[in-house]
């Protein structure tokens, strides 16, 4: 359950569509603009946004709802591995090959998750924007990864994933799981990311919040009996893995998508995020609102009332754990 390819778009795409709580009726004409040289239909959202730049909010809601439907219809027709169908609910569009009842259950689960996550995140959450949430459930892992290749840097080394929130142009979810029990934690995790995209969060904090929301809303995901390692074994793995060099990959976000420490990065992020929230919930919320990815949130430490390194020391003991942005390898593209 990963969300790791794009940070919030900047420049001309910063005002790109995201989501409206209740999409307006689909009744406007849209001249679709498509990215050239792609294997699947991918809209050129920057060009489409420029074409509608002077429109009012009511028109933009209808414009992007229409565009999303045309995009998904084209994508469904282009996918080779199954017969895809587009379904809709109040806040979501679902493209999948699921049977009728399964598709209806997925949309119901998405609506329920949206309400629960909004309540859980409170003032940290925002879903302002235009158009419904888009969910893609691919019929095969191969088609899923073929689609994601349109958004990955060409020289990246990425581990397999169950699902992702792609915050590029029109933010959307993708997964290859079609069983409801498997898809539900993916939706909860990635929808948590979607509701936080307005904040320039460090990767560790973004993932830590998403994992903790997932475990709070789906307690089975936190059941230690279902985990491969006991808490003691997991702690020993942390102590054996992290050092002064590897912790910088954690703070920069690189550890969440490259290398053998990915699982440990997610676990450490969830643990220290949970610790920070327990100390003082209001202070933690202020920290989340002030934290930036450029320095892993170090510039917002005053909101917490203590250095970030103290959170890591609570797990790993004393060490050279402070974020040092000057040592980070800069990503080629922004990811969230």
C-alpha positions as protocol buffer text, in pm:
chain_id: "A"
residue {
  index: 1
  type: UNK
  ca { x: 0 y: 0 z: 0 }
}
residue {
  index: 2
  type: UNK
  ca { x: 220 y: 271 z: -132 }
}
residue {
  index: 3
  type: UNK
  ca { x: 191 y: 631 z: -236 }
}
residue {
  index: 4
  type: UNK
  ca { x: 532 y: 723 z: -352 }
}
residue {
  index: 5
  type: UNK
  ca { x: 560 y: 852 z: -705 }
}
residue {
  index: 6
  type: UNK
  ca { x: 455 y: 1219 z: -692 }
}
residue {
  index: 7
  type: UNK
  ca { x: 455 y: 1512 z: -454 }
}
residue {
  index: 8
  type: UNK
  ca { x: 187 y: 1779 z: -490 }
}
residue {
  index: 9
  type: UNK
  ca { x: 227 y: 1927 z: -839 }
}
residue {
  index: 10
  type: UNK
  ca { x: 380 y: 2273 z: -862 }
}
residue {
  index: 11
  type: UNK
  ca { x: 367 y: 2546 z: -1123 }
}
residue {
  index: 12
  type: UNK
  ca { x: 90 y: 2530 z: -1386 }
}
residue {
  index: 13
  type: UNK
  ca { x: -49 y: 2201 z: -1249 }
}
residue {
  index: 14
  type: UNK
  ca { x: -85 y: 2322 z: -891 }
}
residue {
  index: 15
  type: UNK
  ca { x: -451 y: 2408 z: -961 }
}
residue {
  index: 16
  type: UNK
  ca { x: -517 y: 2074 z: -1129 }
}
residue {
  index: 17
  type: UNK
  ca { x: -847 y: 1903 z: -1044 }
}
residue {
  index: 18
  type: UNK
  ca { x: -881 y: 1693 z: -734 }
}
residue {
  index: 19
  type: UNK
  ca { x: -1223 y: 1630 z: -588 }
}
residue {
  index: 20
  type: UNK
  ca { x: -1559 y: 1781 z: -504 }
}
residue {
  index: 21
  type: UNK
  ca { x: -1773 y: 1629 z: -227 }
}
residue {
  index: 22
  type: UNK
  ca { x: -2075 y: 1602 z: -461 }
}
residue {
  index: 23
  type: UNK
  ca { x: -1993 y: 1605 z: -833 }
}
residue {
  index: 24
  type: UNK
  ca { x: -2222 y: 1823 z: -1042 }
}
residue {
  index: 25
  type: UNK
  ca { x: -2430 y: 1677 z: -1328 }
}
residue {
  index: 26
  type: UNK
  ca { x: -2227 y: 1576 z: -1629 }
}
residue {
  index: 27
  type: UNK
  ca { x: -2359 y: 1805 z: -1901 }
}
residue {
  index: 28
  type: UNK
  ca { x: -2075 y: 2000 z: -2064 }
}
residue {
  index: 29
  type: UNK
  ca { x: -1871 y: 1942 z: -2376 }
}
residue {
  index: 30
  type: UNK
  ca { x: -1502 y: 1868 z: -2321 }
}
residue {
  index: 31
  type: UNK
  ca { x: -1230 y: 1870 z: -2585 }
}
residue {
  index: 32
  type: UNK
  ca { x: -1002 y: 1598 z: -2448 }
}
residue {
  index: 33
  type: UNK
  ca { x: -627 y: 1663 z: -2483 }
}
residue {
  index: 34
  type: UNK
  ca { x: -410 y: 1351 z: -2468 }
}
residue {
  index: 35
  type: UNK
  ca { x: -44 y: 1308 z: -2383 }
}
residue {
  index: 36
  type: UNK
  ca { x: 149 y: 1188 z: -2689 }
}
residue {
  index: 37
  type: UNK
  ca { x: 357 y: 870 z: -2694 }
}
residue {
  index: 38
  type: UNK
  ca { x: 171 y: 678 z: -2421 }
}
residue {
  index: 39
  type: UNK
  ca { x: 62 y: 313 z: -2433 }
}
residue {
  index: 40
  type: UNK
  ca { x: -268 y: 391 z: -2260 }
}
residue {
  index: 41
  type: UNK
  ca { x: -486 y: 705 z: -2291 }
}
residue {
  index: 42
  type: UNK
  ca { x: -342 y: 964 z: -2048 }
}
residue {
  index: 43
  type: UNK
  ca { x: -497 y: 1313 z: -2057 }
}
residue {
  index: 44
  type: UNK
  ca { x: -278 y: 1621 z: -2077 }
}
residue {
  index: 45
  type: UNK
  ca { x: -430 y: 1779 z: -1769 }
}
residue {
  index: 46
  type: UNK
  ca { x: -213 y: 2089 z: -1788 }
}
residue {
  index: 47
  type: UNK
  ca { x: -343 y: 2169 z: -2138 }
}
residue {
  index: 48
  type: UNK
  ca { x: -701 y: 2093 z: -2036 }
}
residue {
  index: 49
  type: UNK
  ca { x: -670 y: 2310 z: -1727 }
}
residue {
  index: 50
  type: UNK
  ca { x: -543 y: 2598 z: -1938 }
}
residue {
  index: 51
  type: UNK
  ca { x: -840 y: 2560 z: -2173 }
}
residue {
  index: 52
  type: UNK
  ca { x: -1082 y: 2603 z: -1881 }
}
residue {
  index: 53
  type: UNK
  ca { x: -876 y: 2852 z: -1680 }
}
residue {
  index: 54
  type: UNK
  ca { x: -1129 y: 3137 z: -1690 }
}
residue {
  index: 55
  type: UNK
  ca { x: -1434 y: 2927 z: -1598 }
}
residue {
  index: 56
  type: UNK
  ca { x: -1621 y: 2954 z: -1268 }
}
residue {
  index: 57
  type: UNK
  ca { x: -1635 y: 2678 z: -1007 }
}
residue {
  index: 58
  type: UNK
  ca { x: -1974 y: 2546 z: -1117 }
}
residue {
  index: 59
  type: UNK
  ca { x: -1851 y: 2496 z: -1472 }
}
residue {
  index: 60
  type: UNK
  ca { x: -1521 y: 2345 z: -1356 }
}
residue {
  index: 61
  type: UNK
  ca { x: -1704 y: 2086 z: -1146 }
}
residue {
  index: 62
  type: UNK
  ca { x: -1899 y: 1973 z: -1452 }
}
residue {
  index: 63
  type: UNK
  ca { x: -1600 y: 2006 z: -1683 }
}
residue {
  index: 64
  type: UNK
  ca { x: -1372 y: 1778 z: -1481 }
}
residue {
  index: 65
  type: UNK
  ca { x: -1649 y: 1530 z: -1400 }
}
residue {
  index: 66
  type: UNK
  ca { x: -1711 y: 1499 z: -1774 }
}
residue {
  index: 67
  type: UNK
  ca { x: -1340 y: 1477 z: -1852 }
}
residue {
  index: 68
  type: UNK
  ca { x: -1289 y: 1206 z: -1590 }
}
residue {
  index: 69
  type: UNK
  ca { x: -1564 y: 994 z: -1742 }
}
residue {
  index: 70
  type: UNK
  ca { x: -1427 y: 1031 z: -2094 }
}
residue {
  index: 71
  type: UNK
  ca { x: -1075 y: 948 z: -1971 }
}
residue {
  index: 72
  type: UNK
  ca { x: -1191 y: 633 z: -1792 }
}
residue {
  index: 73
  type: UNK
  ca { x: -1407 y: 521 z: -2083 }
}
residue {
  index: 74
  type: UNK
  ca { x: -1105 y: 551 z: -2315 }
}
residue {
  index: 75
  type: UNK
  ca { x: -875 y: 374 z: -2070 }
}
residue {
  index: 76
  type: UNK
  ca { x: -1122 y: 91 z: -2014 }
}
residue {
  index: 77
  type: UNK
  ca { x: -1153 y: 36 z: -2389 }
}
residue {
  index: 78
  type: UNK
  ca { x: -773 y: 30 z: -2425 }
}
residue {
  index: 79
  type: UNK
  ca { x: -693 y: -218 z: -2148 }
}
residue {
  index: 80
  type: UNK
  ca { x: -633 y: -563 z: -2299 }
}
residue {
  index: 81
  type: UNK
  ca { x: -683 y: -802 z: -2009 }
}
residue {
  index: 82
  type: UNK
  ca { x: -1058 y: -785 z: -1935 }
}
residue {
  index: 83
  type: UNK
  ca { x: -1385 y: -607 z: -2007 }
}
residue {
  index: 84
  type: UNK
  ca { x: -1389 y: -294 z: -1793 }
}
residue {
  index: 85
  type: UNK
  ca { x: -1694 y: -98 z: -1680 }
}
residue {
  index: 86
  type: UNK
  ca { x: -1733 y: 251 z: -1535 }
}
residue {
  index: 87
  type: UNK
  ca { x: -1954 y: 290 z: -1225 }
}
residue {
  index: 88
  type: UNK
  ca { x: -2031 y: 597 z: -1013 }
}
residue {
  index: 89
  type: UNK
  ca { x: -2142 y: 694 z: -664 }
}
residue {
  index: 90
  type: UNK
  ca { x: -2182 y: 1033 z: -496 }
}
residue {
  index: 91
  type: UNK
  ca { x: -1809 y: 1100 z: -463 }
}
residue {
  index: 92
  type: UNK
  ca { x: -1637 y: 831 z: -670 }
}
residue {
  index: 93
  type: UNK
  ca { x: -1588 y: 694 z: -1021 }
}
residue {
  index: 94
  type: UNK
  ca { x: -1477 y: 330 z: -1034 }
}
residue {
  index: 95
  type: UNK
  ca { x: -1318 y: 170 z: -1340 }
}
residue {
  index: 96
  type: UNK
  ca { x: -1293 y: -208 z: -1301 }
}
residue {
  index: 97
  type: UNK
  ca { x: -1386 y: -545 z: -1443 }
}
residue {
  index: 98
  type: UNK
  ca { x: -1569 y: -637 z: -1122 }
}
residue {
  index: 99
  type: UNK
  ca { x: -1917 y: -793 z: -1137 }
}
residue {
  index: 100
  type: UNK
  ca { x: -2211 y: -564 z: -1065 }
}
residue {
  index: 101
  type: UNK
  ca { x: -2255 y: -650 z: -698 }
}
residue {
  index: 102
  type: UNK
  ca { x: -1882 y: -640 z: -623 }
}
residue {
  index: 103
  type: UNK
  ca { x: -1850 y: -300 z: -792 }
}
residue {
  index: 104
  type: UNK
  ca { x: -2141 y: -166 z: -587 }
}
residue {
  index: 105
  type: UNK
  ca { x: -1980 y: -293 z: -267 }
}
residue {
  index: 106
  type: UNK
  ca { x: -1648 y: -129 z: -356 }
}
residue {
  index: 107
  type: UNK
  ca { x: -1815 y: 206 z: -417 }
}
residue {
  index: 108
  type: UNK
  ca { x: -2003 y: 176 z: -87 }
}
residue {
  index: 109
  type: UNK
  ca { x: -1679 y: 94 z: 92 }
}
residue {
  index: 110
  type: UNK
  ca { x: -1511 y: 399 z: -68 }
}
residue {
  index: 111
  type: UNK
  ca { x: -1790 y: 631 z: 49 }
}
residue {
  index: 112
  type: UNK
  ca { x: -1778 y: 489 z: 401 }
}
residue {
  index: 113
  type: UNK
  ca { x: -1398 y: 520 z: 413 }
}
residue {
  index: 114
  type: UNK
  ca { x: -1415 y: 883 z: 297 }
}
residue {
  index: 115
  type: UNK
  ca { x: -1652 y: 975 z: 579 }
}
residue {
  index: 116
  type: UNK
  ca { x: -1444 y: 791 z: 840 }
}
residue {
  index: 117
  type: UNK
  ca { x: -1111 y: 938 z: 728 }
}
residue {
  index: 118
  type: UNK
  ca { x: -1249 y: 1292 z: 719 }
}
residue {
  index: 119
  type: UNK
  ca { x: -1366 y: 1244 z: 1078 }
}
residue {
  index: 120
  type: UNK
  ca { x: -1034 y: 1089 z: 1182 }
}
residue {
  index: 121
  type: UNK
  ca { x: -811 y: 1356 z: 1028 }
}
residue {
  index: 122
  type: UNK
  ca { x: -1036 y: 1646 z: 1126 }
}
residue {
  index: 123
  type: UNK
  ca { x: -895 y: 1986 z: 1024 }
}
residue {
  index: 124
  type: UNK
  ca { x: -592 y: 1823 z: 863 }
}
residue {
  index: 125
  type: UNK
  ca { x: -806 y: 1680 z: 582 }
}
residue {
  index: 126
  type: UNK
  ca { x: -908 y: 1867 z: 268 }
}
residue {
  index: 127
  type: UNK
  ca { x: -1087 y: 1738 z: -40 }
}
residue {
  index: 128
  type: UNK
  ca { x: -1154 y: 2070 z: -213 }
}
residue {
  index: 129
  type: UNK
  ca { x: -1124 y: 2069 z: -588 }
}
residue {
  index: 130
  type: UNK
  ca { x: -1315 y: 1966 z: -897 }
}
residue {
  index: 131
  type: UNK
  ca { x: -1448 y: 1631 z: -1008 }
}
residue {
  index: 132
  type: UNK
  ca { x: -1510 y: 1299 z: -829 }
}
residue {
  index: 133
  type: UNK
  ca { x: -1245 y: 1072 z: -682 }
}
residue {
  index: 134
  type: UNK
  ca { x: -1122 y: 824 z: -943 }
}
residue {
  index: 135
  type: UNK
  ca { x: -1052 y: 461 z: -847 }
}
residue {
  index: 136
  type: UNK
  ca { x: -900 y: 214 z: -1094 }
}
residue {
  index: 137
  type: UNK
  ca { x: -899 y: -158 z: -1013 }
}
residue {
  index: 138
  type: UNK
  ca { x: -694 y: -336 z: -1277 }
}
residue {
  index: 139
  type: UNK
  ca { x: -776 y: -695 z: -1367 }
}
residue {
  index: 140
  type: UNK
  ca { x: -411 y: -804 z: -1355 }
}
residue {
  index: 141
  type: UNK
  ca { x: -90 y: -704 z: -1185 }
}
residue {
  index: 142
  type: UNK
  ca { x: 71 y: -671 z: -1528 }
}
residue {
  index: 143
  type: UNK
  ca { x: -177 y: -407 z: -1651 }
}
residue {
  index: 144
  type: UNK
  ca { x: -147 y: -224 z: -1318 }
}
residue {
  index: 145
  type: UNK
  ca { x: 231 y: -192 z: -1348 }
}
residue {
  index: 146
  type: UNK
  ca { x: 210 y: -111 z: -1720 }
}
residue {
  index: 147
  type: UNK
  ca { x: -16 y: 180 z: -1628 }
}
residue {
  index: 148
  type: UNK
  ca { x: 208 y: 298 z: -1342 }
}
residue {
  index: 149
  type: UNK
  ca { x: 507 y: 307 z: -1576 }
}
residue {
  index: 150
  type: UNK
  ca { x: 356 y: 622 z: -1728 }
}
residue {
  index: 151
  type: UNK
  ca { x: 423 y: 802 z: -1399 }
}
residue {
  index: 152
  type: UNK
  ca { x: 751 y: 649 z: -1282 }
}
residue {
  index: 153
  type: UNK
  ca { x: 1097 y: 785 z: -1357 }
}
residue {
  index: 154
  type: UNK
  ca { x: 1251 y: 562 z: -1624 }
}
residue {
  index: 155
  type: UNK
  ca { x: 1557 y: 476 z: -1417 }
}
residue {
  index: 156
  type: UNK
  ca { x: 1377 y: 400 z: -1089 }
}
residue {
  index: 157
  type: UNK
  ca { x: 1394 y: 71 z: -898 }
}
residue {
  index: 158
  type: UNK
  ca { x: 1051 y: 12 z: -749 }
}
residue {
  index: 159
  type: UNK
  ca { x: 925 y: -274 z: -537 }
}
residue {
  index: 160
  type: UNK
  ca { x: 586 y: -434 z: -612 }
}
residue {
  index: 161
  type: UNK
  ca { x: 288 y: -251 z: -461 }
}
residue {
  index: 162
  type: UNK
  ca { x: -76 y: -326 z: -386 }
}
residue {
  index: 163
  type: UNK
  ca { x: -206 y: 20 z: -464 }
}
residue {
  index: 164
  type: UNK
  ca { x: -108 y: 382 z: -507 }
}
residue {
  index: 165
  type: UNK
  ca { x: -248 y: 733 z: -504 }
}
residue {
  index: 166
  type: UNK
  ca { x: -106 y: 910 z: -809 }
}
residue {
  index: 167
  type: UNK
  ca { x: -104 y: 1284 z: -746 }
}
residue {
  index: 168
  type: UNK
  ca { x: -30 y: 1395 z: -1101 }
}
residue {
  index: 169
  type: UNK
  ca { x: -272 y: 1610 z: -1298 }
}
residue {
  index: 170
  type: UNK
  ca { x: -602 y: 1458 z: -1185 }
}
residue {
  index: 171
  type: UNK
  ca { x: -514 y: 1267 z: -868 }
}
residue {
  index: 172
  type: UNK
  ca { x: -643 y: 910 z: -870 }
}
residue {
  index: 173
  type: UNK
  ca { x: -612 y: 569 z: -705 }
}
residue {
  index: 174
  type: UNK
  ca { x: -496 y: 250 z: -871 }
}
residue {
  index: 175
  type: UNK
  ca { x: -483 y: -108 z: -744 }
}
residue {
  index: 176
  type: UNK
  ca { x: -479 y: -459 z: -886 }
}
residue {
  index: 177
  type: UNK
  ca { x: -660 y: -624 z: -593 }
}
residue {
  index: 178
  type: UNK
  ca { x: -1022 y: -708 z: -665 }
}
residue {
  index: 179
  type: UNK
  ca { x: -1118 y: -885 z: -338 }
}
residue {
  index: 180
  type: UNK
  ca { x: -1295 y: -643 z: -105 }
}
residue {
  index: 181
  type: UNK
  ca { x: -1093 y: -747 z: 202 }
}
residue {
  index: 182
  type: UNK
  ca { x: -769 y: -682 z: 11 }
}
residue {
  index: 183
  type: UNK
  ca { x: -887 y: -362 z: -153 }
}
residue {
  index: 184
  type: UNK
  ca { x: -1030 y: -198 z: 161 }
}
residue {
  index: 185
  type: UNK
  ca { x: -695 y: -125 z: 334 }
}
residue {
  index: 186
  type: UNK
  ca { x: -553 y: 2 z: 3 }
}
residue {
  index: 187
  type: UNK
  ca { x: -841 y: 248 z: -34 }
}
residue {
  index: 188
  type: UNK
  ca { x: -819 y: 366 z: 328 }
}
residue {
  index: 189
  type: UNK
  ca { x: -443 y: 414 z: 308 }
}
residue {
  index: 190
  type: UNK
  ca { x: -440 y: 591 z: -28 }
}
residue {
  index: 191
  type: UNK
  ca { x: -750 y: 801 z: 43 }
}
residue {
  index: 192
  type: UNK
  ca { x: -573 y: 924 z: 357 }
}
residue {
  index: 193
  type: UNK
  ca { x: -292 y: 1044 z: 132 }
}
residue {
  index: 194
  type: UNK
  ca { x: -541 y: 1209 z: -103 }
}
residue {
  index: 195
  type: UNK
  ca { x: -695 y: 1410 z: 180 }
}
residue {
  index: 196
  type: UNK
  ca { x: -348 y: 1534 z: 281 }
}
residue {
  index: 197
  type: UNK
  ca { x: -218 y: 1639 z: -62 }
}
residue {
  index: 198
  type: UNK
  ca { x: -273 y: 2008 z: 16 }
}
residue {
  index: 199
  type: UNK
  ca { x: 7 y: 1983 z: 274 }
}
residue {
  index: 200
  type: UNK
  ca { x: 376 y: 1960 z: 169 }
}
residue {
  index: 201
  type: UNK
  ca { x: 438 y: 1675 z: 412 }
}
residue {
  index: 202
  type: UNK
  ca { x: 763 y: 1482 z: 454 }
}
residue {
  index: 203
  type: UNK
  ca { x: 724 y: 1129 z: 319 }
}
residue {
  index: 204
  type: UNK
  ca { x: 777 y: 971 z: 662 }
}
residue {
  index: 205
  type: UNK
  ca { x: 500 y: 1181 z: 817 }
}
residue {
  index: 206
  type: UNK
  ca { x: 262 y: 1129 z: 525 }
}
residue {
  index: 207
  type: UNK
  ca { x: 311 y: 752 z: 539 }
}
residue {
  index: 208
  type: UNK
  ca { x: 304 y: 744 z: 918 }
}
residue {
  index: 209
  type: UNK
  ca { x: -33 y: 918 z: 928 }
}
residue {
  index: 210
  type: UNK
  ca { x: -175 y: 695 z: 654 }
}
residue {
  index: 211
  type: UNK
  ca { x: -64 y: 373 z: 824 }
}
residue {
  index: 212
  type: UNK
  ca { x: -205 y: 484 z: 1159 }
}
residue {
  index: 213
  type: UNK
  ca { x: -538 y: 587 z: 1004 }
}
residue {
  index: 214
  type: UNK
  ca { x: -551 y: 251 z: 829 }
}
residue {
  index: 215
  type: UNK
  ca { x: -488 y: 62 z: 1152 }
}
residue {
  index: 216
  type: UNK
  ca { x: -735 y: 275 z: 1350 }
}
residue {
  index: 217
  type: UNK
  ca { x: -1019 y: 225 z: 1101 }
}
residue {
  index: 218
  type: UNK
  ca { x: -932 y: -138 z: 1021 }
}
residue {
  index: 219
  type: UNK
  ca { x: -812 y: -290 z: 1351 }
}
residue {
  index: 220
  type: UNK
  ca { x: -725 y: -621 z: 1184 }
}
residue {
  index: 221
  type: UNK
  ca { x: -436 y: -444 z: 1012 }
}
residue {
  index: 222
  type: UNK
  ca { x: -277 y: -383 z: 1354 }
}
residue {
  index: 223
  type: UNK
  ca { x: -338 y: -731 z: 1495 }
}
residue {
  index: 224
  type: UNK
  ca { x: 7 y: -861 z: 1600 }
}
residue {
  index: 225
  type: UNK
  ca { x: -111 y: -1219 z: 1548 }
}
residue {
  index: 226
  type: UNK
  ca { x: -132 y: -1154 z: 1174 }
}
residue {
  index: 227
  type: UNK
  ca { x: 218 y: -1011 z: 1143 }
}
residue {
  index: 228
  type: UNK
  ca { x: 522 y: -1196 z: 1018 }
}
residue {
  index: 229
  type: UNK
  ca { x: 741 y: -1070 z: 1302 }
}
residue {
  index: 230
  type: UNK
  ca { x: 670 y: -1026 z: 1673 }
}
residue {
  index: 231
  type: UNK
  ca { x: 724 y: -677 z: 1824 }
}
residue {
  index: 232
  type: UNK
  ca { x: 1051 y: -795 z: 1977 }
}
residue {
  index: 233
  type: UNK
  ca { x: 1172 y: -936 z: 1645 }
}
residue {
  index: 234
  type: UNK
  ca { x: 1073 y: -618 z: 1464 }
}
residue {
  index: 235
  type: UNK
  ca { x: 1263 y: -406 z: 1717 }
}
residue {
  index: 236
  type: UNK
  ca { x: 1573 y: -621 z: 1672 }
}
residue {
  index: 237
  type: UNK
  ca { x: 1547 y: -578 z: 1294 }
}
residue {
  index: 238
  type: UNK
  ca { x: 1531 y: -201 z: 1337 }
}
residue {
  index: 239
  type: UNK
  ca { x: 1841 y: -197 z: 1557 }
}
residue {
  index: 240
  type: UNK
  ca { x: 2031 y: -409 z: 1305 }
}
residue {
  index: 241
  type: UNK
  ca { x: 1931 y: -202 z: 1002 }
}
residue {
  index: 242
  type: UNK
  ca { x: 1941 y: 167 z: 1085 }
}
residue {
  index: 243
  type: UNK
  ca { x: 2263 y: 365 z: 1104 }
}
residue {
  index: 244
  type: UNK
  ca { x: 2366 y: 727 z: 1046 }
}
residue {
  index: 245
  type: UNK
  ca { x: 2362 y: 684 z: 668 }
}
residue {
  index: 246
  type: UNK
  ca { x: 2040 y: 486 z: 629 }
}
residue {
  index: 247
  type: UNK
  ca { x: 1842 y: 720 z: 852 }
}
residue {
  index: 248
  type: UNK
  ca { x: 1898 y: 998 z: 600 }
}
residue {
  index: 249
  type: UNK
  ca { x: 1722 y: 786 z: 334 }
}
residue {
  index: 250
  type: UNK
  ca { x: 1434 y: 758 z: 583 }
}
residue {
  index: 251
  type: UNK
  ca { x: 1410 y: 1133 z: 635 }
}
residue {
  index: 252
  type: UNK
  ca { x: 1442 y: 1212 z: 264 }
}
residue {
  index: 253
  type: UNK
  ca { x: 1178 y: 956 z: 168 }
}
residue {
  index: 254
  type: UNK
  ca { x: 1408 y: 743 z: -49 }
}
residue {
  index: 255
  type: UNK
  ca { x: 1387 y: 447 z: 191 }
}
residue {
  index: 256
  type: UNK
  ca { x: 1014 y: 413 z: 124 }
}
residue {
  index: 257
  type: UNK
  ca { x: 1056 y: 299 z: -234 }
}
residue {
  index: 258
  type: UNK
  ca { x: 1412 y: 178 z: -286 }
}
residue {
  index: 259
  type: UNK
  ca { x: 1618 y: -88 z: -110 }
}
residue {
  index: 260
  type: UNK
  ca { x: 1574 y: -363 z: 145 }
}
residue {
  index: 261
  type: UNK
  ca { x: 1467 y: -131 z: 427 }
}
residue {
  index: 262
  type: UNK
  ca { x: 1127 y: -34 z: 283 }
}
residue {
  index: 263
  type: UNK
  ca { x: 923 y: -239 z: 531 }
}
residue {
  index: 264
  type: UNK
  ca { x: 1127 y: -104 z: 821 }
}
residue {
  index: 265
  type: UNK
  ca { x: 1085 y: 253 z: 696 }
}
residue {
  index: 266
  type: UNK
  ca { x: 705 y: 219 z: 700 }
}
residue {
  index: 267
  type: UNK
  ca { x: 711 y: 62 z: 1045 }
}
residue {
  index: 268
  type: UNK
  ca { x: 943 y: 329 z: 1187 }
}
residue {
  index: 269
  type: UNK
  ca { x: 730 y: 606 z: 1033 }
}
residue {
  index: 270
  type: UNK
  ca { x: 412 y: 463 z: 1184 }
}
residue {
  index: 271
  type: UNK
  ca { x: 576 y: 420 z: 1524 }
}
residue {
  index: 272
  type: UNK
  ca { x: 726 y: 767 z: 1559 }
}
residue {
  index: 273
  type: UNK
  ca { x: 414 y: 933 z: 1416 }
}
residue {
  index: 274
  type: UNK
  ca { x: 206 y: 751 z: 1676 }
}
residue {
  index: 275
  type: UNK
  ca { x: 449 y: 858 z: 1949 }
}
residue {
  index: 276
  type: UNK
  ca { x: 435 y: 1222 z: 1840 }
}
residue {
  index: 277
  type: UNK
  ca { x: 54 y: 1223 z: 1835 }
}
residue {
  index: 278
  type: UNK
  ca { x: 36 y: 1067 z: 2182 }
}
residue {
  index: 279
  type: UNK
  ca { x: 254 y: 1336 z: 2337 }
}
residue {
  index: 280
  type: UNK
  ca { x: 14 y: 1622 z: 2262 }
}
residue {
  index: 281
  type: UNK
  ca { x: -255 y: 1591 z: 1995 }
}
residue {
  index: 282
  type: UNK
  ca { x: -297 y: 1965 z: 1939 }
}
residue {
  index: 283
  type: UNK
  ca { x: 80 y: 2016 z: 1916 }
}
residue {
  index: 284
  type: UNK
  ca { x: 102 y: 1726 z: 1671 }
}
residue {
  index: 285
  type: UNK
  ca { x: -166 y: 1877 z: 1448 }
}
residue {
  index: 286
  type: UNK
  ca { x: 18 y: 2210 z: 1451 }
}
residue {
  index: 287
  type: UNK
  ca { x: 336 y: 2027 z: 1354 }
}
residue {
  index: 288
  type: UNK
  ca { x: 164 y: 1849 z: 1064 }
}
residue {
  index: 289
  type: UNK
  ca { x: 31 y: 2180 z: 934 }
}
residue {
  index: 290
  type: UNK
  ca { x: 377 y: 2340 z: 952 }
}
residue {
  index: 291
  type: UNK
  ca { x: 604 y: 2051 z: 844 }
}
residue {
  index: 292
  type: UNK
  ca { x: 771 y: 2058 z: 502 }
}
residue {
  index: 293
  type: UNK
  ca { x: 930 y: 1780 z: 299 }
}
residue {
  index: 294
  type: UNK
  ca { x: 1241 y: 1984 z: 220 }
}
residue {
  index: 295
  type: UNK
  ca { x: 1385 y: 1932 z: 570 }
}
residue {
  index: 296
  type: UNK
  ca { x: 1175 y: 1633 z: 687 }
}
residue {
  index: 297
  type: UNK
  ca { x: 981 y: 1864 z: 918 }
}
residue {
  index: 298
  type: UNK
  ca { x: 1283 y: 1975 z: 1119 }
}
residue {
  index: 299
  type: UNK
  ca { x: 1188 y: 2341 z: 1074 }
}
residue {
  index: 300
  type: UNK
  ca { x: 857 y: 2274 z: 1251 }
}
residue {
  index: 301
  type: UNK
  ca { x: 1007 y: 2109 z: 1560 }
}
residue {
  index: 302
  type: UNK
  ca { x: 903 y: 2405 z: 1776 }
}
residue {
  index: 303
  type: UNK
  ca { x: 540 y: 2304 z: 1723 }
}
residue {
  index: 304
  type: UNK
  ca { x: 614 y: 1963 z: 1877 }
}
residue {
  index: 305
  type: UNK
  ca { x: 814 y: 2112 z: 2162 }
}
residue {
  index: 306
  type: UNK
  ca { x: 1110 y: 1875 z: 2113 }
}
residue {
  index: 307
  type: UNK
  ca { x: 1353 y: 1771 z: 1836 }
}
residue {
  index: 308
  type: UNK
  ca { x: 1253 y: 1505 z: 1586 }
}
residue {
  index: 309
  type: UNK
  ca { x: 1557 y: 1304 z: 1683 }
}
residue {
  index: 310
  type: UNK
  ca { x: 1394 y: 1231 z: 2020 }
}
residue {
  index: 311
  type: UNK
  ca { x: 1123 y: 1032 z: 1843 }
}
residue {
  index: 312
  type: UNK
  ca { x: 1379 y: 810 z: 1673 }
}
residue {
  index: 313
  type: UNK
  ca { x: 1580 y: 773 z: 1995 }
}
residue {
  index: 314
  type: UNK
  ca { x: 1267 y: 634 z: 2162 }
}
residue {
  index: 315
  type: UNK
  ca { x: 1284 y: 345 z: 1915 }
}
residue {
  index: 316
  type: UNK
  ca { x: 1654 y: 305 z: 1833 }
}
residue {
  index: 317
  type: UNK
  ca { x: 1832 y: 456 z: 2131 }
}
residue {
  index: 318
  type: UNK
  ca { x: 2089 y: 734 z: 2113 }
}
residue {
  index: 319
  type: UNK
  ca { x: 2262 y: 789 z: 1782 }
}
residue {
  index: 320
  type: UNK
  ca { x: 2324 y: 1024 z: 1493 }
}
residue {
  index: 321
  type: UNK
  ca { x: 1959 y: 1032 z: 1384 }
}
residue {
  index: 322
  type: UNK
  ca { x: 1896 y: 1400 z: 1301 }
}
residue {
  index: 323
  type: UNK
  ca { x: 1774 y: 1492 z: 949 }
}
residue {
  index: 324
  type: UNK
  ca { x: 2056 y: 1635 z: 735 }
}
residue {
  index: 325
  type: UNK
  ca { x: 1901 y: 1753 z: 404 }
}
residue {
  index: 326
  type: UNK
  ca { x: 2240 y: 1848 z: 257 }
}
residue {
  index: 327
  type: UNK
  ca { x: 2325 y: 1477 z: 241 }
}
residue {
  index: 328
  type: UNK
  ca { x: 2008 y: 1372 z: 57 }
}
residue {
  index: 329
  type: UNK
  ca { x: 1997 y: 1258 z: -301 }
}
residue {
  index: 330
  type: UNK
  ca { x: 1740 y: 1479 z: -466 }
}
residue {
  index: 331
  type: UNK
  ca { x: 1451 y: 1299 z: -644 }
}
residue {
  index: 332
  type: UNK
  ca { x: 1408 y: 1354 z: -1017 }
}
residue {
  index: 333
  type: UNK
  ca { x: 1032 y: 1403 z: -987 }
}
residue {
  index: 334
  type: UNK
  ca { x: 803 y: 1498 z: -701 }
}
residue {
  index: 335
  type: UNK
  ca { x: 599 y: 1224 z: -534 }
}
residue {
  index: 336
  type: UNK
  ca { x: 321 y: 1188 z: -278 }
}
